[in-house]
Amino acid sequence: MHAGLNAFLQRLTQAGPGPGDAATCFVFDQTATQDLMGTLRAISHGLPYKALPLLVGTAHMDRALEGPLWCEVQAHSGQSRVALYRAVQDTAGLVIETDDPQAAQLHARDLIYQHDGTGLWFSKYYNPREWGALALTASPGLFGPWRTVYSPAPKHIGNPSGPWLRWDAPAQGDPLTAPYRRGADTYAVFRTLRWVYWLDKHFAEFGEPSTAQLPALLSNLEFLVSHDIDEGRWPLQLARLCRGGPLNERADVLAIFEKFDVPYHHYKRLLALRAAQE
């Protein structure tokens, strides 16, 4: 079974409406919401707000406009509603509930650099798929001063009853001594959730899969990646092939990979198999 899949699907049954426009603290992935700072500025109408690239002042200052963006806005404002909409629409941010916004902001920066057991890891924890993996495999200190985190749920897979997943900090508190140390299975769960969110984005192309069909689809996608079929839209173009049963048991597929060649030529031969199925 793919790591974390059952636990995440169980979470999807609890998806809900989220915090509403009472939300004031957010952390966004700027690569997916590139115009967000300008949008917040345009609709501020003189209200105070904060939009701070968290890599400012770090060793990765040159990536400040591509990394996480910390936002604080007024509750029940147009900015709050727009921020909520963009987080869900772009699947690219988290809502943070906290009693101390300043401490929450510092924690958001501390989480950028995480220890995976061998060295420091630059974490995109603010991406919902990575947050889900971290939360499902949480080690002490993940939440710090954050009381509750809301992350966007997949829009289709699991037929979630709401757009948000809620993750609560331990009741006894969860202080962090930086850097945060990731669980041993966090990366494996992340690989699973990466595919779940990717399949959700391409839900129609993969035949609107049920949760029961996910393990087979994930296995086929991982099989393709193991043979370097992971360039750009290649897996998407092979969606029909992926829906046709276990690829690692098909003699015609295995015959393609047994012949030494560059991945592009393998991909083109797989496309021919796909066309033969149509």
Protein Blocks (a to p, Z undefined) as FASTA:
>chain_A
ZZhklmmmmmmmmgcebjojmbfbdcddfklmmmlmmmmmmmnnopacddddfkgoiakl
mmmmmmccdddddehifklmmmmmmmmmnopaccdddfblklmmmmmmmmmpccehjacc
ddffkbmklmmmmmmmccehklmmafbdcddddfkgopaabfbdcddddfkbpadcdddd
ddfklmmmmmmmmmmmmmmmmmmmnopaafklmmmmmmmmmmmmmnopaghjlmmmmmmm
mmnopfklcfklmmmmmpgcdfklmmmmmmmmmmmmZZ
